[in-house]
């Protein structure tokens, strides 16, 4: 098999790129042609899927509650005091890489301020502001000068790197982070002489705001874990920095993304690092850093490490909230466009699937059950991204309109009503989402009308519309682009 894959690598890779779009388009269209050919199969398929969706909703609600309880315990725990029981706790040094391109100064100030407010001694933190050469030089210099003036002497180091796109690289977070990490390793390890065994590296978006106990918690978990060089650490990323400023139509998907991130923390069988995460610098160096020719970098670095280390890689939750910006712009239309582009970029993670599948088949020594369950989760997450909305929202309604004769049969009459009942019951779990959302969402800002805040739960009536434009459509866009070979170009989410 290995020789066959090597001889036909380009052809196989291309076929695997076609597979997600082929799968999603066929599954979406199946009810519309199947209702004429095999209507009973269509009806049972939709009913079974809706039952599965009920089960998933139940799981998310329970997992979110478990994560919430653990987060509350972690917030109230004195990690720093416990950390000091380790004799070598002061040797641990955290490198925080902040890739930035055209982010406003106040966004960067907020991120660095959250790092300056850590209860861990700040001299154990190195901040690397990873800038891009293509940003106007005067803008870069202006921001660097302002940040140096405000944060000089606070951190162990405040480094500035400027990434120039090299041949073979693509524009994106991965190529910039790789350059910054390699540069920092030479500076800290090769020149200053720091012990790489005590270094961690954190991938941090420019709009992220840390909880004050984040790095004392991370330091404790790092030292307390005998397998620390085989682990990633993942906090609960919550899109709440600007949640009150968003239009209702985009507040809904960002709330769901937040609760999803929260719920996944307590599902270690499904947890894969995303958006903001940490790992040992030793592990990052051993696996060769992020791939500079890929746009998806979070799941990419996980599976790169996972296969190189023969399945020994795990992700451990950091039960603390980390606030991030949701897409926003200067007008409603631009905000909607930014939201769409962000979800399209996230759904482009499907482009990782061909090499994940190939490594699943060709990498020896990885435990079969573990790699199989991880592959199933990845494929289900990616392949079903554009499909879920069509099956859940439209279900049998439109197919039965196309074939009214089937609608008059016992099965055609019963299944839509059973499906409706199941999905209505699943909405009960929405109460859990609303409850947890209200616990973690920032307080209503001064000037925000009280009546609008009271009506916020009714915004979830927009779920079908938001789900189509900010889940199904961008997912289908990514799948179709990959299927046709029209590869995505990285677009930075605008910050205001």
C-alpha positions as CSV (number, residue, x, y, z in Angstrom):
1,X,0.0,0.0,0.0
2,X,2.8,2.4,0.9
3,X,4.5,1.9,-2.5
4,X,1.2,2.4,-4.3
5,X,0.5,5.6,-2.4
6,X,3.9,6.9,-3.1
7,X,3.7,6.1,-6.9
8,X,0.3,7.7,-7.2
9,X,0.5,10.3,-4.4
10,X,-0.8,13.3,-6.5
11,X,-3.7,11.3,-7.9
12,X,-4.7,9.9,-4.6
13,X,-4.4,13.3,-2.9
14,X,-6.6,14.9,-5.5
15,X,-9.2,12.2,-5.2
16,X,-9.2,12.7,-1.4
17,X,-9.7,16.4,-2.0
18,X,-12.8,15.7,-4.1
19,X,-14.2,13.3,-1.5
20,X,-15.7,15.9,1.0
21,X,-17.5,17.9,-1.7
22,X,-18.7,14.7,-3.4
23,X,-20.0,13.4,0.0
24,X,-21.7,16.6,1.1
25,X,-23.4,17.4,-2.2
26,X,-24.7,13.9,-2.6
27,X,-26.0,13.7,1.0
28,X,-27.7,17.1,0.6
29,X,-29.3,16.2,-2.7
30,X,-30.2,12.6,-1.6
31,X,-33.7,13.5,-0.2
32,X,-34.7,15.3,-3.4
33,X,-34.1,12.5,-5.8
34,X,-34.5,9.7,-3.3
35,X,-38.0,10.8,-2.4
36,X,-39.1,9.5,-5.9
37,X,-36.9,6.4,-6.1
38,X,-36.6,5.1,-2.5
39,X,-38.9,7.3,-0.4
40,X,-39.0,5.0,2.6
41,X,-35.2,5.0,2.9
42,X,-35.2,8.8,2.8
43,X,-37.8,9.0,5.5
44,X,-35.9,6.6,7.8
45,X,-32.6,8.4,7.1
46,X,-34.0,11.7,8.1
47,X,-35.7,10.3,11.2
48,X,-32.5,8.5,12.3
49,X,-30.4,11.6,11.7
50,X,-32.8,13.7,13.8
51,X,-32.6,11.2,16.6
52,X,-28.9,11.4,16.4
53,X,-29.1,15.2,16.5
54,X,-31.2,15.0,19.7
55,X,-28.4,12.8,21.2
56,X,-25.7,15.3,20.2
57,X,-27.7,18.2,21.7
58,X,-28.0,16.3,24.9
59,X,-24.3,15.5,25.0
60,X,-23.4,19.2,24.3
61,X,-25.7,20.4,27.1
62,X,-24.3,17.9,29.6
63,X,-20.7,18.5,28.6
64,X,-21.2,22.3,28.8
65,X,-22.6,22.0,32.3
66,X,-19.6,19.8,33.4
67,X,-17.1,22.2,31.8
68,X,-18.9,25.1,33.5
69,X,-18.6,23.5,37.0
70,X,-14.9,22.8,36.4
71,X,-14.2,26.3,35.2
72,X,-15.9,27.8,38.3
73,X,-13.7,25.6,40.5
74,X,-10.5,26.6,38.5
75,X,-11.4,30.3,38.7
76,X,-11.6,30.0,42.5
77,X,-8.5,27.9,42.9
78,X,-5.1,29.3,43.9
79,X,-3.0,27.8,41.2
80,X,0.1,30.0,42.0
81,X,0.3,28.8,45.6
82,X,0.0,25.1,44.5
83,X,2.5,25.8,41.8
84,X,5.2,26.8,44.3
85,X,5.3,23.3,45.7
86,X,7.4,22.4,42.7
87,X,11.1,23.2,43.3
88,X,11.7,24.1,39.7
89,X,8.5,26.2,39.0
90,X,10.5,29.3,38.3
91,X,12.4,27.6,35.5
92,X,9.3,27.4,33.4
93,X,9.2,30.1,30.8
94,X,6.2,30.7,28.5
95,X,6.6,32.0,24.9
96,X,3.4,33.6,23.7
97,X,3.4,34.2,19.9
98,X,0.9,36.8,18.8
99,X,0.6,36.8,15.0
100,X,-0.7,40.2,13.8
101,X,-1.5,41.9,10.5
102,X,-3.1,45.3,10.5
103,X,-4.8,44.8,13.9
104,X,-5.5,48.2,15.5
105,X,-3.2,49.3,18.4
106,X,-6.0,49.1,21.0
107,X,-6.6,45.4,20.2
108,X,-2.9,44.6,20.7
109,X,-2.8,46.6,23.9
110,X,-5.8,44.7,25.3
111,X,-4.1,41.3,24.6
112,X,-0.7,42.4,26.1
113,X,-2.5,43.9,29.1
114,X,-4.2,40.6,29.8
115,X,-0.7,39.0,29.8
116,X,0.7,41.8,32.0
117,X,-2.2,41.1,34.5
118,X,-1.2,37.4,35.0
119,X,-0.6,36.3,38.6
120,X,2.5,34.4,37.5
121,X,5.7,36.5,37.6
122,X,5.8,38.3,34.3
123,X,9.5,37.7,33.9
124,X,8.5,34.1,33.1
125,X,6.7,35.2,30.0
126,X,8.1,36.2,26.6
127,X,5.8,37.9,24.2
128,X,6.6,37.6,20.5
129,X,4.7,40.1,18.4
130,X,4.8,38.3,15.0
131,X,4.2,41.0,12.3
132,X,4.1,40.7,8.5
133,X,6.4,42.6,6.2
134,X,3.6,43.4,3.8
135,X,2.0,45.6,6.4
136,X,3.0,49.2,5.9
137,X,6.3,49.9,7.6
138,X,5.2,53.1,9.2
139,X,2.2,51.4,10.7
140,X,4.3,48.6,12.1
141,X,6.8,51.0,13.6
142,X,4.1,53.2,15.1
143,X,2.5,50.2,16.9
144,X,5.8,48.8,18.1
145,X,6.9,52.1,19.5
146,X,3.6,52.5,21.4
147,X,3.7,48.9,22.8
148,X,7.3,49.2,23.8
149,X,6.6,52.4,25.6
150,X,3.6,50.9,27.5
151,X,5.0,47.4,28.3
152,X,8.8,47.9,28.4
153,X,10.4,46.0,31.3
154,X,7.2,44.1,32.2
155,X,7.8,40.8,30.5
156,X,10.9,38.6,30.4
157,X,11.2,39.7,26.8
158,X,9.1,41.5,24.3
159,X,10.3,40.4,20.9
160,X,9.2,41.7,17.4
161,X,9.5,39.5,14.4
162,X,8.7,40.6,10.8
163,X,7.8,37.7,8.5
164,X,8.5,37.9,4.8
165,X,6.7,35.3,2.7
166,X,9.2,32.8,1.4
167,X,8.9,30.6,-1.7
168,X,6.6,27.6,-1.0
169,X,4.8,29.4,1.9
170,X,1.2,30.6,1.8
171,X,-0.2,33.7,3.5
172,X,-1.6,32.8,6.9
173,X,-1.1,32.3,10.6
174,X,0.9,29.1,10.2
175,X,3.8,30.6,8.1
176,X,4.0,33.6,10.3
177,X,4.0,31.6,13.6
178,X,6.6,29.2,12.2
179,X,9.0,32.0,11.4
180,X,8.4,33.6,14.8
181,X,8.9,30.3,16.7
182,X,12.1,29.4,14.8
183,X,13.5,32.9,15.4
184,X,12.6,32.8,19.1
185,X,14.1,29.4,19.6
186,X,17.5,30.6,18.2
187,X,17.3,33.7,20.5
188,X,16.2,32.0,23.7
189,X,17.9,28.6,23.5
190,X,20.8,29.0,21.2
191,X,21.9,32.5,22.2
192,X,20.6,33.1,25.8
193,X,20.9,29.5,26.8
194,X,17.4,28.8,28.2
195,X,16.6,25.1,28.7
196,X,14.1,24.1,26.0
197,X,12.8,21.4,28.4
198,X,11.2,24.2,30.5
199,X,9.8,26.3,27.6
200,X,6.2,26.3,26.5
201,X,4.9,28.0,23.4
202,X,1.4,29.4,23.1
203,X,-0.4,30.3,19.8
204,X,-2.4,33.4,20.5
205,X,-4.6,35.4,18.2
206,X,-4.1,39.2,18.3
207,X,-7.6,39.7,19.8
208,X,-7.4,37.2,22.7
209,X,-7.8,38.2,26.3
210,X,-6.5,35.8,29.0
211,X,-7.8,35.1,32.5
212,X,-5.4,36.3,35.1
213,X,-4.7,32.8,36.3
214,X,-4.1,31.3,32.9
215,X,-0.4,30.9,33.0
216,X,-0.1,29.9,36.6
217,X,-2.6,27.1,35.8
218,X,-0.7,26.2,32.6
219,X,2.6,26.1,34.5
220,X,1.1,23.8,37.2
221,X,-0.3,21.5,34.6
222,X,3.0,21.4,32.7
223,X,5.1,20.5,35.7
224,X,2.5,18.1,37.1
225,X,2.4,16.0,33.9
226,X,5.2,13.4,33.5
227,X,4.2,13.2,29.8
228,X,4.4,17.0,29.4
229,X,6.3,16.7,26.1
230,X,3.4,14.9,24.5
231,X,0.6,17.3,25.4
232,X,-1.3,20.3,24.2
233,X,-3.3,22.5,26.5
234,X,-6.5,24.2,25.5
235,X,-8.7,26.9,27.2
236,X,-12.3,27.7,26.6
237,X,-12.3,30.2,23.8
238,X,-15.3,32.5,24.1
239,X,-16.3,35.1,21.5
240,X,-17.4,37.6,24.0
241,X,-15.0,40.6,23.8
242,X,-17.5,42.5,21.5
243,X,-20.6,40.3,21.9
244,X,-22.9,43.3,22.8
245,X,-21.8,45.2,19.7
246,X,-22.8,42.6,17.2
247,X,-26.0,42.4,15.2
248,X,-28.4,39.7,16.4
249,X,-27.9,37.6,13.3
250,X,-24.1,37.1,14.1
251,X,-24.5,37.1,17.8
252,X,-26.3,33.8,17.6
253,X,-23.6,31.8,15.8
254,X,-20.9,33.2,18.0
255,X,-22.8,32.2,21.1
256,X,-23.1,28.7,19.7
257,X,-19.4,28.6,18.8
258,X,-18.6,29.7,22.4
259,X,-20.8,27.0,24.0
260,X,-19.4,24.4,21.6
261,X,-15.8,25.3,22.6
262,X,-16.9,25.1,26.3
263,X,-18.6,21.7,25.9
264,X,-15.6,20.2,24.1
265,X,-13.3,20.8,27.0
266,X,-14.8,18.0,29.0
267,X,-14.8,15.7,26.0
268,X,-11.2,14.5,26.0
269,X,-12.1,11.9,23.4
270,X,-12.9,14.7,21.0
271,X,-10.8,17.6,22.2
272,X,-8.4,18.9,19.6
273,X,-6.5,22.2,20.1
274,X,-8.0,25.2,18.3
275,X,-7.6,29.0,18.1
276,X,-5.6,29.4,21.3
277,X,-3.4,26.6,22.7
278,X,-0.1,25.8,24.3
279,X,2.5,23.0,24.0
280,X,6.0,22.4,25.0
281,X,8.6,24.1,22.8
282,X,10.5,20.8,22.8
283,X,7.5,19.1,21.1
284,X,7.1,21.9,18.6
285,X,10.8,21.8,17.7
286,X,10.8,18.0,17.4
287,X,7.9,17.8,15.0
288,X,9.2,20.6,12.8
289,X,6.9,23.5,13.7
290,X,3.8,24.5,11.8
291,X,3.6,23.8,8.0
292,X,4.1,27.1,6.2
293,X,2.3,25.9,3.1
294,X,-1.1,25.3,4.9
295,X,-3.8,27.6,6.0
296,X,-5.3,25.5,8.9
297,X,-2.7,25.4,11.6
298,X,-4.4,24.2,14.8
299,X,-5.7,20.8,13.9
300,X,-2.8,20.6,11.5
301,X,-0.1,20.9,14.2
302,X,-2.0,18.4,16.4
303,X,-2.1,15.7,13.7
304,X,1.4,16.4,12.6
305,X,2.6,15.7,16.1
306,X,0.1,12.9,16.6
307,X,1.4,10.8,13.7
308,X,5.1,11.7,14.3
309,X,4.8,10.6,17.9
310,X,2.9,7.5,17.0
311,X,-0.4,8.5,18.6
312,X,1.1,9.5,22.0
313,X,-0.3,13.0,21.7
314,X,-3.2,14.2,23.9
315,X,-5.0,17.5,24.6
316,X,-5.6,18.5,28.2
317,X,-8.2,21.2,29.0
318,X,-7.4,24.5,30.7
319,X,-10.6,25.1,32.5
320,X,-10.5,28.9,32.3
321,X,-12.3,31.3,29.9
322,X,-10.4,33.1,27.2
323,X,-12.2,35.9,25.5
324,X,-11.9,36.6,21.8
325,X,-13.4,39.0,19.3
326,X,-16.2,37.9,17.0
327,X,-16.0,39.3,13.5
328,X,-17.1,42.9,13.3
329,X,-16.7,45.8,10.9
330,X,-17.8,49.3,10.3
331,X,-21.2,48.4,8.8
332,X,-23.8,45.7,9.0
333,X,-23.0,44.3,5.6
334,X,-19.2,44.2,6.2
335,X,-19.8,42.5,9.6
336,X,-21.9,39.8,7.9
337,X,-19.2,39.4,5.2
338,X,-16.5,39.1,7.9
339,X,-18.5,36.5,9.7
340,X,-19.0,34.5,6.5
341,X,-15.3,34.7,5.7
342,X,-14.3,33.5,9.1
343,X,-16.5,30.5,9.0
344,X,-15.4,29.7,5.5
345,X,-11.8,29.8,6.7
346,X,-12.6,27.5,9.6
347,X,-14.4,25.1,7.4
348,X,-11.4,25.1,5.1
349,X,-9.9,22.8,7.8
350,X,-11.4,20.1,5.5
351,X,-8.3,20.6,3.3
352,X,-6.3,18.8,6.1
353,X,-8.4,15.6,5.6
354,X,-6.5,14.1,2.6
355,X,-3.1,14.0,4.4
356,X,-4.8,13.0,7.7
357,X,-6.3,10.0,5.9
358,X,-3.1,9.1,4.2
359,X,-1.2,9.2,7.4
360,X,-3.9,7.1,9.0
361,X,-3.2,4.4,6.4
362,X,0.6,4.7,6.1
363,X,2.0,5.7,9.5
364,X,3.1,2.6,11.4
365,X,2.9,2.1,15.2
366,X,-0.2,4.3,15.9
367,X,-2.8,2.4,18.1
368,X,-5.6,1.3,15.7
369,X,-8.6,2.1,17.9
370,X,-7.3,5.6,18.9
371,X,-6.4,6.7,15.4
372,X,-9.7,5.3,14.0
373,X,-11.8,7.2,16.5
374,X,-9.9,10.4,15.9
375,X,-10.3,10.0,12.1
376,X,-14.0,9.3,12.4
377,X,-14.4,12.5,14.6
378,X,-12.4,14.6,12.1
379,X,-14.3,13.3,9.0
380,X,-17.7,13.6,10.7
381,X,-16.9,17.2,11.8
382,X,-15.7,18.2,8.4
383,X,-17.8,16.2,6.0
384,X,-21.1,16.9,7.8
385,X,-20.4,20.6,8.3
386,X,-22.5,21.8,5.3
387,X,-25.0,18.9,5.5
388,X,-26.4,19.2,9.0
389,X,-28.5,22.3,8.3
390,X,-30.3,20.9,5.3
391,X,-31.3,17.7,7.0
392,X,-32.3,19.3,10.3
393,X,-34.0,22.4,9.0
394,X,-35.6,21.3,5.7
395,X,-35.8,17.5,6.5
396,X,-38.7,15.9,4.7
397,X,-40.7,19.1,4.2
398,X,-39.5,20.0,0.7
399,X,-39.1,16.4,-0.5
400,X,-42.7,15.6,0.5
401,X,-43.8,18.7,-1.4
402,X,-42.0,17.4,-4.4
403,X,-43.7,14.0,-4.0
404,X,-47.1,14.6,-2.4
405,X,-48.1,11.0,-3.0
406,X,-45.6,9.8,-0.5
407,X,-46.8,12.5,2.0
408,X,-50.2,10.7,1.9
409,X,-48.7,7.4,3.0
410,X,-48.6,6.3,6.6
411,X,-44.8,6.7,6.7
412,X,-44.9,10.0,4.8
413,X,-47.4,11.4,7.3
414,X,-45.7,10.0,10.5
415,X,-42.0,10.6,10.0
416,X,-42.2,14.4,9.6
417,X,-44.3,14.7,12.8
418,X,-41.9,12.4,14.7
419,X,-38.9,14.4,13.4
420,X,-40.6,17.6,14.5
421,X,-41.3,16.2,17.9
422,X,-37.7,15.1,18.3
423,X,-36.2,18.4,17.3
424,X,-38.7,20.3,19.5
425,X,-37.5,18.2,22.5
426,X,-33.9,19.0,21.5
427,X,-34.7,22.7,21.8
428,X,-35.0,22.2,25.6
429,X,-31.3,21.9,25.7
430,X,-31.2,25.5,24.3
431,X,-32.2,26.6,27.8
432,X,-28.9,25.3,29.0
433,X,-27.1,27.3,26.4
434,X,-28.9,30.4,27.3
435,X,-28.2,29.9,31.0
436,X,-24.5,29.3,30.5
437,X,-24.3,32.1,28.0
438,X,-25.7,34.6,30.5
439,X,-23.2,33.4,33.1
440,X,-20.1,34.0,31.0
441,X,-21.2,36.9,28.8
442,X,-19.8,40.3,29.9
443,X,-22.3,42.5,31.8
444,X,-24.6,44.7,29.7
445,X,-22.6,47.8,28.8
446,X,-23.7,51.2,29.9
447,X,-25.9,52.7,27.2
448,X,-27.1,49.3,25.9
449,X,-30.9,49.3,26.1
450,X,-32.3,47.1,28.8
451,X,-35.2,46.1,26.6
452,X,-32.8,44.7,24.0
453,X,-30.9,42.7,26.6
454,X,-34.2,41.2,27.9
455,X,-35.1,40.2,24.3
456,X,-31.7,38.6,23.7
457,X,-33.0,35.0,24.2
458,X,-35.5,35.5,21.4
459,X,-32.6,36.1,19.0
460,X,-32.2,32.3,18.8
461,X,-35.3,32.3,16.6
462,X,-32.8,33.4,14.0
463,X,-31.0,30.1,14.2
464,X,-32.3,28.7,10.9
465,X,-31.2,31.9,9.0
466,X,-27.9,32.2,10.8
467,X,-27.2,28.5,10.4
468,X,-27.6,28.7,6.6
469,X,-25.5,31.8,6.0
470,X,-22.8,31.1,8.7
471,X,-22.5,27.3,8.7
472,X,-24.1,25.5,5.8
473,X,-23.1,28.0,3.0
474,X,-19.5,28.7,4.0
475,X,-19.0,24.9,4.6
476,X,-20.4,24.1,1.2
477,X,-18.3,26.9,-0.3
478,X,-15.1,25.3,1.1
479,X,-16.0,21.8,0.1
480,X,-16.8,22.9,-3.4
481,X,-13.6,24.9,-3.8
482,X,-11.6,22.0,-2.6
483,X,-13.4,19.6,-4.9
484,X,-12.8,21.9,-7.9
485,X,-9.2,22.7,-7.0
486,X,-10.0,26.4,-6.4
487,X,-7.9,26.7,-3.2
488,X,-8.7,29.2,-0.6
489,X,-6.6,32.3,0.1
490,X,-6.2,33.4,3.8
491,X,-8.1,36.5,4.8
492,X,-7.5,38.1,8.2
493,X,-10.7,38.8,10.1
494,X,-11.1,42.6,10.3
495,X,-10.8,44.1,13.8
496,X,-12.4,47.5,14.7
